[in-house]
């Protein structure tokens, strides 16, 4: 039985090409926070060409207010091996070359090469996701405001009106009162439907973040497997 045809390139060349053409940014630092590798996608996200980053500190892309936190976190992990953050997906702001902050989702992996310790971050720009979430939040807030109006300014008087109408209908079984009761019941059903819609809207932002975190985790796992295969 014939086996698979030989690959025209080595495993190292294959994975290098894969990383170089990835849509996500990939950046590798050593245990001293010096950048030793950056793929071309980093430039699309942060504005820096790989050559502008390699050899410099990772603090080049860290907002100044967060620099002490990053330094302490890496030093703590190198010393203790304890992870204080979620390596499968953590949202962190990164500093763009032009000075503005970019919201990113980063998954981290640790690996060794020639006895040296390295850390690779997969960087995903979540600016559009944040904008969508902001729009959803605004829509949800407006819907909640409308729901409050329905609950307090419409449903409460509606319940009172229905109660009095029902008493009147029991005393004189008028067809007109039956129609009024039916109309009030339909309005109450409409209010209930809108309130249920408001509750479902509250979960949209959480669902969006959950999906994003899950995608990042899967990509991180794929990178870990690819590194294992190439080693």
PyMOL CGO cylinders between C-alpha atoms (Angstrom):
from pymol import cmd
from pymol.cgo import CYLINDER

trace = [
    CYLINDER, 0.00, 0.00, 0.00, 1.47, 3.31, -1.06, 0.3, 1, 1, 1, 1, 1, 1,
    CYLINDER, 1.47, 3.31, -1.06, 1.89, 5.97, 1.61, 0.3, 1, 1, 1, 1, 1, 1,
    CYLINDER, 1.89, 5.97, 1.61, 1.21, 9.69, 1.20, 0.3, 1, 1, 1, 1, 1, 1,
    CYLINDER, 1.21, 9.69, 1.20, 3.45, 11.50, -1.27, 0.3, 1, 1, 1, 1, 1, 1,
    CYLINDER, 3.45, 11.50, -1.27, 6.46, 13.22, 0.26, 0.3, 1, 1, 1, 1, 1, 1,
    CYLINDER, 6.46, 13.22, 0.26, 5.99, 16.86, 1.17, 0.3, 1, 1, 1, 1, 1, 1,
    CYLINDER, 5.99, 16.86, 1.17, 7.82, 19.27, -1.17, 0.3, 1, 1, 1, 1, 1, 1,
    CYLINDER, 7.82, 19.27, -1.17, 8.82, 21.34, 1.87, 0.3, 1, 1, 1, 1, 1, 1,
    CYLINDER, 8.82, 21.34, 1.87, 10.04, 20.55, 5.36, 0.3, 1, 1, 1, 1, 1, 1,
    CYLINDER, 10.04, 20.55, 5.36, 7.73, 20.75, 8.37, 0.3, 1, 1, 1, 1, 1, 1,
    CYLINDER, 7.73, 20.75, 8.37, 9.57, 23.84, 9.59, 0.3, 1, 1, 1, 1, 1, 1,
    CYLINDER, 9.57, 23.84, 9.59, 9.11, 25.59, 6.24, 0.3, 1, 1, 1, 1, 1, 1,
    CYLINDER, 9.11, 25.59, 6.24, 5.44, 24.64, 6.17, 0.3, 1, 1, 1, 1, 1, 1,
    CYLINDER, 5.44, 24.64, 6.17, 4.67, 26.01, 9.62, 0.3, 1, 1, 1, 1, 1, 1,
    CYLINDER, 4.67, 26.01, 9.62, 6.77, 29.10, 9.00, 0.3, 1, 1, 1, 1, 1, 1,
    CYLINDER, 6.77, 29.10, 9.00, 4.71, 29.83, 5.90, 0.3, 1, 1, 1, 1, 1, 1,
    CYLINDER, 4.71, 29.83, 5.90, 1.52, 29.15, 7.85, 0.3, 1, 1, 1, 1, 1, 1,
    CYLINDER, 1.52, 29.15, 7.85, 2.47, 31.62, 10.59, 0.3, 1, 1, 1, 1, 1, 1,
    CYLINDER, 2.47, 31.62, 10.59, 3.70, 34.25, 8.13, 0.3, 1, 1, 1, 1, 1, 1,
    CYLINDER, 3.70, 34.25, 8.13, 0.35, 34.19, 6.33, 0.3, 1, 1, 1, 1, 1, 1,
    CYLINDER, 0.35, 34.19, 6.33, -1.91, 33.95, 9.37, 0.3, 1, 1, 1, 1, 1, 1,
    CYLINDER, -1.91, 33.95, 9.37, -4.65, 36.54, 9.75, 0.3, 1, 1, 1, 1, 1, 1,
    CYLINDER, -4.65, 36.54, 9.75, -3.93, 36.85, 13.48, 0.3, 1, 1, 1, 1, 1, 1,
    CYLINDER, -3.93, 36.85, 13.48, -0.88, 38.65, 14.73, 0.3, 1, 1, 1, 1, 1, 1,
    CYLINDER, -0.88, 38.65, 14.73, 1.76, 36.45, 16.33, 0.3, 1, 1, 1, 1, 1, 1,
    CYLINDER, 1.76, 36.45, 16.33, 4.47, 37.86, 18.53, 0.3, 1, 1, 1, 1, 1, 1,
    CYLINDER, 4.47, 37.86, 18.53, 7.13, 35.98, 20.49, 0.3, 1, 1, 1, 1, 1, 1,
    CYLINDER, 7.13, 35.98, 20.49, 9.10, 37.33, 23.43, 0.3, 1, 1, 1, 1, 1, 1,
    CYLINDER, 9.10, 37.33, 23.43, 11.86, 35.86, 25.59, 0.3, 1, 1, 1, 1, 1, 1,
    CYLINDER, 11.86, 35.86, 25.59, 11.85, 35.72, 29.38, 0.3, 1, 1, 1, 1, 1, 1,
    CYLINDER, 11.85, 35.72, 29.38, 13.22, 39.29, 29.50, 0.3, 1, 1, 1, 1, 1, 1,
    CYLINDER, 13.22, 39.29, 29.50, 10.25, 40.62, 27.47, 0.3, 1, 1, 1, 1, 1, 1,
    CYLINDER, 10.25, 40.62, 27.47, 12.39, 41.19, 24.38, 0.3, 1, 1, 1, 1, 1, 1,
    CYLINDER, 12.39, 41.19, 24.38, 10.57, 40.64, 21.10, 0.3, 1, 1, 1, 1, 1, 1,
    CYLINDER, 10.57, 40.64, 21.10, 12.28, 37.95, 19.02, 0.3, 1, 1, 1, 1, 1, 1,
    CYLINDER, 12.28, 37.95, 19.02, 9.60, 37.38, 16.38, 0.3, 1, 1, 1, 1, 1, 1,
    CYLINDER, 9.60, 37.38, 16.38, 6.58, 39.13, 14.90, 0.3, 1, 1, 1, 1, 1, 1,
    CYLINDER, 6.58, 39.13, 14.90, 4.59, 38.00, 11.87, 0.3, 1, 1, 1, 1, 1, 1,
    CYLINDER, 4.59, 38.00, 11.87, 3.36, 40.37, 9.13, 0.3, 1, 1, 1, 1, 1, 1,
    CYLINDER, 3.36, 40.37, 9.13, -0.21, 40.46, 10.50, 0.3, 1, 1, 1, 1, 1, 1,
    CYLINDER, -0.21, 40.46, 10.50, 1.06, 42.40, 13.52, 0.3, 1, 1, 1, 1, 1, 1,
    CYLINDER, 1.06, 42.40, 13.52, 1.54, 45.39, 11.23, 0.3, 1, 1, 1, 1, 1, 1,
    CYLINDER, 1.54, 45.39, 11.23, -2.13, 45.28, 10.20, 0.3, 1, 1, 1, 1, 1, 1,
    CYLINDER, -2.13, 45.28, 10.20, -3.15, 45.36, 13.85, 0.3, 1, 1, 1, 1, 1, 1,
    CYLINDER, -3.15, 45.36, 13.85, -0.58, 47.64, 15.49, 0.3, 1, 1, 1, 1, 1, 1,
    CYLINDER, -0.58, 47.64, 15.49, 1.04, 49.53, 12.61, 0.3, 1, 1, 1, 1, 1, 1,
    CYLINDER, 1.04, 49.53, 12.61, 4.56, 48.22, 13.26, 0.3, 1, 1, 1, 1, 1, 1,
    CYLINDER, 4.56, 48.22, 13.26, 6.42, 46.23, 10.63, 0.3, 1, 1, 1, 1, 1, 1,
    CYLINDER, 6.42, 46.23, 10.63, 8.01, 43.12, 12.16, 0.3, 1, 1, 1, 1, 1, 1,
    CYLINDER, 8.01, 43.12, 12.16, 11.49, 44.60, 11.74, 0.3, 1, 1, 1, 1, 1, 1,
    CYLINDER, 11.49, 44.60, 11.74, 10.45, 47.60, 13.87, 0.3, 1, 1, 1, 1, 1, 1,
    CYLINDER, 10.45, 47.60, 13.87, 9.53, 45.32, 16.77, 0.3, 1, 1, 1, 1, 1, 1,
    CYLINDER, 9.53, 45.32, 16.77, 12.12, 42.56, 16.72, 0.3, 1, 1, 1, 1, 1, 1,
    CYLINDER, 12.12, 42.56, 16.72, 14.91, 43.35, 19.16, 0.3, 1, 1, 1, 1, 1, 1,
    CYLINDER, 14.91, 43.35, 19.16, 12.85, 45.84, 21.17, 0.3, 1, 1, 1, 1, 1, 1,
    CYLINDER, 12.85, 45.84, 21.17, 10.96, 45.38, 24.43, 0.3, 1, 1, 1, 1, 1, 1,
    CYLINDER, 10.96, 45.38, 24.43, 7.34, 44.30, 24.35, 0.3, 1, 1, 1, 1, 1, 1,
    CYLINDER, 7.34, 44.30, 24.35, 6.66, 47.49, 26.32, 0.3, 1, 1, 1, 1, 1, 1,
    CYLINDER, 6.66, 47.49, 26.32, 6.74, 49.22, 22.94, 0.3, 1, 1, 1, 1, 1, 1,
    CYLINDER, 6.74, 49.22, 22.94, 3.19, 47.97, 22.37, 0.3, 1, 1, 1, 1, 1, 1,
    CYLINDER, 3.19, 47.97, 22.37, 1.95, 48.18, 25.98, 0.3, 1, 1, 1, 1, 1, 1,
    CYLINDER, 1.95, 48.18, 25.98, 0.04, 51.27, 27.18, 0.3, 1, 1, 1, 1, 1, 1,
    CYLINDER, 0.04, 51.27, 27.18, 2.17, 53.08, 29.75, 0.3, 1, 1, 1, 1, 1, 1,
    CYLINDER, 2.17, 53.08, 29.75, -0.34, 52.67, 32.58, 0.3, 1, 1, 1, 1, 1, 1,
    CYLINDER, -0.34, 52.67, 32.58, -0.20, 48.88, 32.16, 0.3, 1, 1, 1, 1, 1, 1,
    CYLINDER, -0.20, 48.88, 32.16, 3.58, 48.45, 31.92, 0.3, 1, 1, 1, 1, 1, 1,
    CYLINDER, 3.58, 48.45, 31.92, 4.12, 47.68, 35.65, 0.3, 1, 1, 1, 1, 1, 1,
    CYLINDER, 4.12, 47.68, 35.65, 1.35, 45.06, 35.53, 0.3, 1, 1, 1, 1, 1, 1,
    CYLINDER, 1.35, 45.06, 35.53, 2.91, 43.30, 32.54, 0.3, 1, 1, 1, 1, 1, 1,
    CYLINDER, 2.91, 43.30, 32.54, 6.39, 43.36, 34.07, 0.3, 1, 1, 1, 1, 1, 1,
    CYLINDER, 6.39, 43.36, 34.07, 5.13, 41.94, 37.37, 0.3, 1, 1, 1, 1, 1, 1,
    CYLINDER, 5.13, 41.94, 37.37, 3.00, 39.26, 35.71, 0.3, 1, 1, 1, 1, 1, 1,
    CYLINDER, 3.00, 39.26, 35.71, 5.84, 37.88, 33.56, 0.3, 1, 1, 1, 1, 1, 1,
    CYLINDER, 5.84, 37.88, 33.56, 8.36, 38.02, 36.40, 0.3, 1, 1, 1, 1, 1, 1,
    CYLINDER, 8.36, 38.02, 36.40, 5.93, 36.19, 38.68, 0.3, 1, 1, 1, 1, 1, 1,
    CYLINDER, 5.93, 36.19, 38.68, 5.28, 33.45, 36.14, 0.3, 1, 1, 1, 1, 1, 1,
    CYLINDER, 5.28, 33.45, 36.14, 8.98, 32.93, 35.33, 0.3, 1, 1, 1, 1, 1, 1,
    CYLINDER, 8.98, 32.93, 35.33, 9.72, 32.66, 39.05, 0.3, 1, 1, 1, 1, 1, 1,
    CYLINDER, 9.72, 32.66, 39.05, 6.77, 30.50, 40.16, 0.3, 1, 1, 1, 1, 1, 1,
    CYLINDER, 6.77, 30.50, 40.16, 5.23, 28.93, 37.05, 0.3, 1, 1, 1, 1, 1, 1,
    CYLINDER, 5.23, 28.93, 37.05, 1.80, 30.04, 38.26, 0.3, 1, 1, 1, 1, 1, 1,
    CYLINDER, 1.80, 30.04, 38.26, -0.58, 31.58, 35.74, 0.3, 1, 1, 1, 1, 1, 1,
    CYLINDER, -0.58, 31.58, 35.74, -2.57, 34.51, 37.06, 0.3, 1, 1, 1, 1, 1, 1,
    CYLINDER, -2.57, 34.51, 37.06, -4.48, 35.16, 33.85, 0.3, 1, 1, 1, 1, 1, 1,
    CYLINDER, -4.48, 35.16, 33.85, -6.40, 33.07, 31.32, 0.3, 1, 1, 1, 1, 1, 1,
    CYLINDER, -6.40, 33.07, 31.32, -3.82, 32.07, 28.71, 0.3, 1, 1, 1, 1, 1, 1,
    CYLINDER, -3.82, 32.07, 28.71, -6.52, 30.81, 26.36, 0.3, 1, 1, 1, 1, 1, 1,
    CYLINDER, -6.52, 30.81, 26.36, -7.95, 34.26, 25.81, 0.3, 1, 1, 1, 1, 1, 1,
    CYLINDER, -7.95, 34.26, 25.81, -7.59, 37.54, 27.66, 0.3, 1, 1, 1, 1, 1, 1,
    CYLINDER, -7.59, 37.54, 27.66, -8.76, 40.95, 26.48, 0.3, 1, 1, 1, 1, 1, 1,
    CYLINDER, -8.76, 40.95, 26.48, -6.00, 43.54, 26.69, 0.3, 1, 1, 1, 1, 1, 1,
    CYLINDER, -6.00, 43.54, 26.69, -5.43, 46.93, 25.08, 0.3, 1, 1, 1, 1, 1, 1,
    CYLINDER, -5.43, 46.93, 25.08, -2.34, 47.19, 22.88, 0.3, 1, 1, 1, 1, 1, 1,
    CYLINDER, -2.34, 47.19, 22.88, -0.59, 50.38, 21.81, 0.3, 1, 1, 1, 1, 1, 1,
    CYLINDER, -0.59, 50.38, 21.81, -0.69, 51.19, 18.09, 0.3, 1, 1, 1, 1, 1, 1,
    CYLINDER, -0.69, 51.19, 18.09, 2.27, 52.84, 16.41, 0.3, 1, 1, 1, 1, 1, 1,
    CYLINDER, 2.27, 52.84, 16.41, 0.29, 56.07, 16.03, 0.3, 1, 1, 1, 1, 1, 1,
    CYLINDER, 0.29, 56.07, 16.03, -0.46, 56.17, 19.76, 0.3, 1, 1, 1, 1, 1, 1,
    CYLINDER, -0.46, 56.17, 19.76, -4.06, 54.99, 20.00, 0.3, 1, 1, 1, 1, 1, 1,
    CYLINDER, -4.06, 54.99, 20.00, -5.06, 51.88, 21.88, 0.3, 1, 1, 1, 1, 1, 1,
    CYLINDER, -5.06, 51.88, 21.88, -6.34, 48.79, 20.07, 0.3, 1, 1, 1, 1, 1, 1,
    CYLINDER, -6.34, 48.79, 20.07, -8.64, 46.37, 21.91, 0.3, 1, 1, 1, 1, 1, 1,
    CYLINDER, -8.64, 46.37, 21.91, -7.21, 42.90, 21.41, 0.3, 1, 1, 1, 1, 1, 1,
    CYLINDER, -7.21, 42.90, 21.41, -7.92, 39.32, 22.42, 0.3, 1, 1, 1, 1, 1, 1,
    CYLINDER, -7.92, 39.32, 22.42, -4.67, 37.51, 23.20, 0.3, 1, 1, 1, 1, 1, 1,
    CYLINDER, -4.67, 37.51, 23.20, -3.98, 33.83, 23.79, 0.3, 1, 1, 1, 1, 1, 1,
    CYLINDER, -3.98, 33.83, 23.79, -0.56, 32.85, 25.11, 0.3, 1, 1, 1, 1, 1, 1,
    CYLINDER, -0.56, 32.85, 25.11, 1.69, 29.82, 24.77, 0.3, 1, 1, 1, 1, 1, 1,
    CYLINDER, 1.69, 29.82, 24.77, 5.00, 28.98, 26.38, 0.3, 1, 1, 1, 1, 1, 1,
    CYLINDER, 5.00, 28.98, 26.38, 7.70, 27.00, 24.56, 0.3, 1, 1, 1, 1, 1, 1,
    CYLINDER, 7.70, 27.00, 24.56, 11.41, 26.35, 24.62, 0.3, 1, 1, 1, 1, 1, 1,
    CYLINDER, 11.41, 26.35, 24.62, 14.03, 26.56, 21.90, 0.3, 1, 1, 1, 1, 1, 1,
    CYLINDER, 14.03, 26.56, 21.90, 17.69, 25.67, 22.38, 0.3, 1, 1, 1, 1, 1, 1,
    CYLINDER, 17.69, 25.67, 22.38, 17.11, 25.66, 26.12, 0.3, 1, 1, 1, 1, 1, 1,
    CYLINDER, 17.11, 25.66, 26.12, 15.66, 29.18, 26.16, 0.3, 1, 1, 1, 1, 1, 1,
    CYLINDER, 15.66, 29.18, 26.16, 12.17, 30.07, 27.40, 0.3, 1, 1, 1, 1, 1, 1,
    CYLINDER, 12.17, 30.07, 27.40, 9.84, 31.92, 25.03, 0.3, 1, 1, 1, 1, 1, 1,
    CYLINDER, 9.84, 31.92, 25.03, 6.24, 33.11, 25.04, 0.3, 1, 1, 1, 1, 1, 1,
    CYLINDER, 6.24, 33.11, 25.04, 4.11, 33.51, 21.93, 0.3, 1, 1, 1, 1, 1, 1,
    CYLINDER, 4.11, 33.51, 21.93, 0.96, 35.58, 21.86, 0.3, 1, 1, 1, 1, 1, 1,
    CYLINDER, 0.96, 35.58, 21.86, -1.74, 35.21, 19.22, 0.3, 1, 1, 1, 1, 1, 1,
    CYLINDER, -1.74, 35.21, 19.22, -3.18, 38.70, 18.81, 0.3, 1, 1, 1, 1, 1, 1,
    CYLINDER, -3.18, 38.70, 18.81, -6.63, 39.32, 17.41, 0.3, 1, 1, 1, 1, 1, 1,
    CYLINDER, -6.63, 39.32, 17.41, -8.00, 42.82, 16.81, 0.3, 1, 1, 1, 1, 1, 1,
    CYLINDER, -8.00, 42.82, 16.81, -11.49, 42.95, 18.35, 0.3, 1, 1, 1, 1, 1, 1,
    CYLINDER, -11.49, 42.95, 18.35, -12.25, 46.58, 17.50, 0.3, 1, 1, 1, 1, 1, 1,
    CYLINDER, -12.25, 46.58, 17.50, -15.19, 45.67, 15.26, 0.3, 1, 1, 1, 1, 1, 1,
    CYLINDER, -15.19, 45.67, 15.26, -16.49, 43.23, 17.86, 0.3, 1, 1, 1, 1, 1, 1,
    CYLINDER, -16.49, 43.23, 17.86, -16.38, 45.94, 20.51, 0.3, 1, 1, 1, 1, 1, 1,
    CYLINDER, -16.38, 45.94, 20.51, -18.22, 48.33, 18.20, 0.3, 1, 1, 1, 1, 1, 1,
    CYLINDER, -18.22, 48.33, 18.20, -20.92, 45.72, 17.58, 0.3, 1, 1, 1, 1, 1, 1,
    CYLINDER, -20.92, 45.72, 17.58, -21.18, 45.05, 21.31, 0.3, 1, 1, 1, 1, 1, 1,
    CYLINDER, -21.18, 45.05, 21.31, -21.47, 48.78, 21.97, 0.3, 1, 1, 1, 1, 1, 1,
    CYLINDER, -21.47, 48.78, 21.97, -24.29, 49.03, 19.44, 0.3, 1, 1, 1, 1, 1, 1,
    CYLINDER, -24.29, 49.03, 19.44, -26.00, 46.03, 20.99, 0.3, 1, 1, 1, 1, 1, 1,
    CYLINDER, -26.00, 46.03, 20.99, -25.60, 47.58, 24.43, 0.3, 1, 1, 1, 1, 1, 1,
    CYLINDER, -25.60, 47.58, 24.43, -27.16, 50.84, 23.25, 0.3, 1, 1, 1, 1, 1, 1,
    CYLINDER, -27.16, 50.84, 23.25, -30.07, 48.93, 21.69, 0.3, 1, 1, 1, 1, 1, 1,
    CYLINDER, -30.07, 48.93, 21.69, -30.47, 46.88, 24.86, 0.3, 1, 1, 1, 1, 1, 1,
    CYLINDER, -30.47, 46.88, 24.86, -30.46, 50.02, 27.02, 0.3, 1, 1, 1, 1, 1, 1,
    CYLINDER, -30.46, 50.02, 27.02, -33.13, 51.63, 24.86, 0.3, 1, 1, 1, 1, 1, 1,
    CYLINDER, -33.13, 51.63, 24.86, -35.17, 48.45, 24.93, 0.3, 1, 1, 1, 1, 1, 1,
    CYLINDER, -35.17, 48.45, 24.93, -34.82, 48.23, 28.71, 0.3, 1, 1, 1, 1, 1, 1,
    CYLINDER, -34.82, 48.23, 28.71, -35.92, 51.82, 29.04, 0.3, 1, 1, 1, 1, 1, 1,
    CYLINDER, -35.92, 51.82, 29.04, -38.94, 51.09, 26.88, 0.3, 1, 1, 1, 1, 1, 1,
    CYLINDER, -38.94, 51.09, 26.88, -39.62, 47.92, 28.90, 0.3, 1, 1, 1, 1, 1, 1,
    CYLINDER, -39.62, 47.92, 28.90, -39.62, 49.98, 32.11, 0.3, 1, 1, 1, 1, 1, 1,
    CYLINDER, -39.62, 49.98, 32.11, -42.17, 52.31, 30.56, 0.3, 1, 1, 1, 1, 1, 1,
    CYLINDER, -42.17, 52.31, 30.56, -44.30, 49.35, 29.55, 0.3, 1, 1, 1, 1, 1, 1,
    CYLINDER, -44.30, 49.35, 29.55, -44.06, 47.81, 33.01, 0.3, 1, 1, 1, 1, 1, 1,
    CYLINDER, -44.06, 47.81, 33.01, -44.80, 50.86, 35.10, 0.3, 1, 1, 1, 1, 1, 1,
    CYLINDER, -44.80, 50.86, 35.10, -46.65, 53.31, 32.87, 0.3, 1, 1, 1, 1, 1, 1,
    CYLINDER, -46.65, 53.31, 32.87, -48.72, 50.86, 30.81, 0.3, 1, 1, 1, 1, 1, 1,
    CYLINDER, -48.72, 50.86, 30.81, -48.98, 47.43, 32.45, 0.3, 1, 1, 1, 1, 1, 1,
    CYLINDER, -48.98, 47.43, 32.45, -49.97, 48.67, 35.90, 0.3, 1, 1, 1, 1, 1, 1,
    CYLINDER, -49.97, 48.67, 35.90, -52.80, 50.91, 34.62, 0.3, 1, 1, 1, 1, 1, 1,
    CYLINDER, -52.80, 50.91, 34.62, -53.69, 48.15, 32.18, 0.3, 1, 1, 1, 1, 1, 1,
    CYLINDER, -53.69, 48.15, 32.18, -54.13, 45.67, 35.02, 0.3, 1, 1, 1, 1, 1, 1,
    CYLINDER, -54.13, 45.67, 35.02, -56.37, 48.11, 36.87, 0.3, 1, 1, 1, 1, 1, 1,
    CYLINDER, -56.37, 48.11, 36.87, -58.43, 48.77, 33.74, 0.3, 1, 1, 1, 1, 1, 1,
    CYLINDER, -58.43, 48.77, 33.74, -58.79, 45.05, 33.09, 0.3, 1, 1, 1, 1, 1, 1,
    CYLINDER, -58.79, 45.05, 33.09, -59.90, 44.41, 36.67, 0.3, 1, 1, 1, 1, 1, 1,
    CYLINDER, -59.90, 44.41, 36.67, -62.59, 47.08, 36.65, 0.3, 1, 1, 1, 1, 1, 1,
    CYLINDER, -62.59, 47.08, 36.65, -63.79, 46.05, 33.21, 0.3, 1, 1, 1, 1, 1, 1,
    CYLINDER, -63.79, 46.05, 33.21, -64.00, 42.42, 34.30, 0.3, 1, 1, 1, 1, 1, 1,
    CYLINDER, -64.00, 42.42, 34.30, -66.13, 43.40, 37.33, 0.3, 1, 1, 1, 1, 1, 1,
    CYLINDER, -66.13, 43.40, 37.33, -68.39, 45.48, 35.11, 0.3, 1, 1, 1, 1, 1, 1,
    CYLINDER, -68.39, 45.48, 35.11, -68.72, 42.59, 32.64, 0.3, 1, 1, 1, 1, 1, 1,
    CYLINDER, -68.72, 42.59, 32.64, -69.74, 40.21, 35.43, 0.3, 1, 1, 1, 1, 1, 1,
    CYLINDER, -69.74, 40.21, 35.43, -72.50, 42.61, 36.45, 0.3, 1, 1, 1, 1, 1, 1,
    CYLINDER, -72.50, 42.61, 36.45, -73.79, 43.19, 32.91, 0.3, 1, 1, 1, 1, 1, 1,
    CYLINDER, -73.79, 43.19, 32.91, -72.67, 40.73, 30.27, 0.3, 1, 1, 1, 1, 1, 1,
    CYLINDER, -72.67, 40.73, 30.27, -72.28, 43.35, 27.59, 0.3, 1, 1, 1, 1, 1, 1,
    CYLINDER, -72.28, 43.35, 27.59, -70.72, 42.38, 24.18, 0.3, 1, 1, 1, 1, 1, 1,
    CYLINDER, -70.72, 42.38, 24.18, -68.95, 45.72, 24.18, 0.3, 1, 1, 1, 1, 1, 1,
    CYLINDER, -68.95, 45.72, 24.18, -67.27, 44.92, 27.48, 0.3, 1, 1, 1, 1, 1, 1,
    CYLINDER, -67.27, 44.92, 27.48, -66.21, 41.53, 26.09, 0.3, 1, 1, 1, 1, 1, 1,
    CYLINDER, -66.21, 41.53, 26.09, -64.49, 43.29, 23.22, 0.3, 1, 1, 1, 1, 1, 1,
    CYLINDER, -64.49, 43.29, 23.22, -62.82, 45.68, 25.65, 0.3, 1, 1, 1, 1, 1, 1,
    CYLINDER, -62.82, 45.68, 25.65, -61.55, 42.75, 27.73, 0.3, 1, 1, 1, 1, 1, 1,
    CYLINDER, -61.55, 42.75, 27.73, -60.24, 41.01, 24.58, 0.3, 1, 1, 1, 1, 1, 1,
    CYLINDER, -60.24, 41.01, 24.58, -58.43, 44.17, 23.51, 0.3, 1, 1, 1, 1, 1, 1,
    CYLINDER, -58.43, 44.17, 23.51, -56.91, 44.67, 26.96, 0.3, 1, 1, 1, 1, 1, 1,
    CYLINDER, -56.91, 44.67, 26.96, -55.78, 41.04, 26.96, 0.3, 1, 1, 1, 1, 1, 1,
    CYLINDER, -55.78, 41.04, 26.96, -54.09, 41.46, 23.56, 0.3, 1, 1, 1, 1, 1, 1,
    CYLINDER, -54.09, 41.46, 23.56, -52.28, 44.57, 24.82, 0.3, 1, 1, 1, 1, 1, 1,
    CYLINDER, -52.28, 44.57, 24.82, -51.11, 42.66, 27.90, 0.3, 1, 1, 1, 1, 1, 1,
    CYLINDER, -51.11, 42.66, 27.90, -49.82, 39.84, 25.67, 0.3, 1, 1, 1, 1, 1, 1,
    CYLINDER, -49.82, 39.84, 25.67, -47.94, 42.38, 23.52, 0.3, 1, 1, 1, 1, 1, 1,
    CYLINDER, -47.94, 42.38, 23.52, -46.35, 43.90, 26.62, 0.3, 1, 1, 1, 1, 1, 1,
    CYLINDER, -46.35, 43.90, 26.62, -45.30, 40.42, 27.79, 0.3, 1, 1, 1, 1, 1, 1,
    CYLINDER, -45.30, 40.42, 27.79, -43.74, 39.65, 24.41, 0.3, 1, 1, 1, 1, 1, 1,
    CYLINDER, -43.74, 39.65, 24.41, -41.74, 42.90, 24.42, 0.3, 1, 1, 1, 1, 1, 1,
    CYLINDER, -41.74, 42.90, 24.42, -40.52, 42.28, 27.97, 0.3, 1, 1, 1, 1, 1, 1,
    CYLINDER, -40.52, 42.28, 27.97, -39.41, 38.77, 26.96, 0.3, 1, 1, 1, 1, 1, 1,
    CYLINDER, -39.41, 38.77, 26.96, -37.55, 40.26, 23.99, 0.3, 1, 1, 1, 1, 1, 1,
    CYLINDER, -37.55, 40.26, 23.99, -35.78, 42.66, 26.33, 0.3, 1, 1, 1, 1, 1, 1,
    CYLINDER, -35.78, 42.66, 26.33, -34.60, 39.76, 28.50, 0.3, 1, 1, 1, 1, 1, 1,
    CYLINDER, -34.60, 39.76, 28.50, -33.25, 37.91, 25.44, 0.3, 1, 1, 1, 1, 1, 1,
    CYLINDER, -33.25, 37.91, 25.44, -31.42, 41.04, 24.28, 0.3, 1, 1, 1, 1, 1, 1,
    CYLINDER, -31.42, 41.04, 24.28, -29.46, 41.13, 27.53, 0.3, 1, 1, 1, 1, 1, 1,
    CYLINDER, -29.46, 41.13, 27.53, -27.75, 37.89, 26.60, 0.3, 1, 1, 1, 1, 1, 1,
    CYLINDER, -27.75, 37.89, 26.60, -26.53, 39.02, 23.16, 0.3, 1, 1, 1, 1, 1, 1,
    CYLINDER, -26.53, 39.02, 23.16, -23.40, 40.84, 24.40, 0.3, 1, 1, 1, 1, 1, 1,
    CYLINDER, -23.40, 40.84, 24.40, -22.48, 37.96, 26.71, 0.3, 1, 1, 1, 1, 1, 1,
    CYLINDER, -22.48, 37.96, 26.71, -23.00, 35.48, 23.86, 0.3, 1, 1, 1, 1, 1, 1,
    CYLINDER, -23.00, 35.48, 23.86, -20.78, 37.52, 21.53, 0.3, 1, 1, 1, 1, 1, 1,
    CYLINDER, -20.78, 37.52, 21.53, -17.95, 37.54, 24.08, 0.3, 1, 1, 1, 1, 1, 1,
    CYLINDER, -17.95, 37.54, 24.08, -18.35, 33.83, 24.76, 0.3, 1, 1, 1, 1, 1, 1,
    CYLINDER, -18.35, 33.83, 24.76, -18.07, 33.01, 21.05, 0.3, 1, 1, 1, 1, 1, 1,
    CYLINDER, -18.07, 33.01, 21.05, -15.02, 35.25, 20.70, 0.3, 1, 1, 1, 1, 1, 1,
    CYLINDER, -15.02, 35.25, 20.70, -13.28, 33.62, 23.66, 0.3, 1, 1, 1, 1, 1, 1,
    CYLINDER, -13.28, 33.62, 23.66, -14.09, 30.15, 22.34, 0.3, 1, 1, 1, 1, 1, 1,
    CYLINDER, -14.09, 30.15, 22.34, -12.66, 30.96, 18.89, 0.3, 1, 1, 1, 1, 1, 1,
    CYLINDER, -12.66, 30.96, 18.89, -9.50, 32.33, 20.47, 0.3, 1, 1, 1, 1, 1, 1,
    CYLINDER, -9.50, 32.33, 20.47, -9.12, 29.22, 22.62, 0.3, 1, 1, 1, 1, 1, 1,
    CYLINDER, -9.12, 29.22, 22.62, -9.44, 26.95, 19.59, 0.3, 1, 1, 1, 1, 1, 1,
    CYLINDER, -9.44, 26.95, 19.59, -6.85, 28.96, 17.69, 0.3, 1, 1, 1, 1, 1, 1,
    CYLINDER, -6.85, 28.96, 17.69, -4.51, 28.77, 20.66, 0.3, 1, 1, 1, 1, 1, 1,
    CYLINDER, -4.51, 28.77, 20.66, -4.92, 25.01, 20.84, 0.3, 1, 1, 1, 1, 1, 1,
    CYLINDER, -4.92, 25.01, 20.84, -4.21, 24.75, 17.10, 0.3, 1, 1, 1, 1, 1, 1,
    CYLINDER, -4.21, 24.75, 17.10, -1.01, 26.77, 17.50, 0.3, 1, 1, 1, 1, 1, 1,
    CYLINDER, -1.01, 26.77, 17.50, 0.10, 24.57, 20.40, 0.3, 1, 1, 1, 1, 1, 1,
    CYLINDER, 0.10, 24.57, 20.40, -0.47, 21.43, 18.34, 0.3, 1, 1, 1, 1, 1, 1,
    CYLINDER, -0.47, 21.43, 18.34, 1.38, 22.89, 15.36, 0.3, 1, 1, 1, 1, 1, 1,
    CYLINDER, 1.38, 22.89, 15.36, 4.38, 23.73, 17.54, 0.3, 1, 1, 1, 1, 1, 1,
    CYLINDER, 4.38, 23.73, 17.54, 4.40, 20.21, 18.98, 0.3, 1, 1, 1, 1, 1, 1,
    CYLINDER, 4.40, 20.21, 18.98, 4.38, 18.73, 15.49, 0.3, 1, 1, 1, 1, 1, 1,
    CYLINDER, 4.38, 18.73, 15.49, 7.19, 20.97, 14.31, 0.3, 1, 1, 1, 1, 1, 1,
    CYLINDER, 7.19, 20.97, 14.31, 9.42, 20.22, 17.33, 0.3, 1, 1, 1, 1, 1, 1,
]
cmd.load_cgo(trace, "trace")
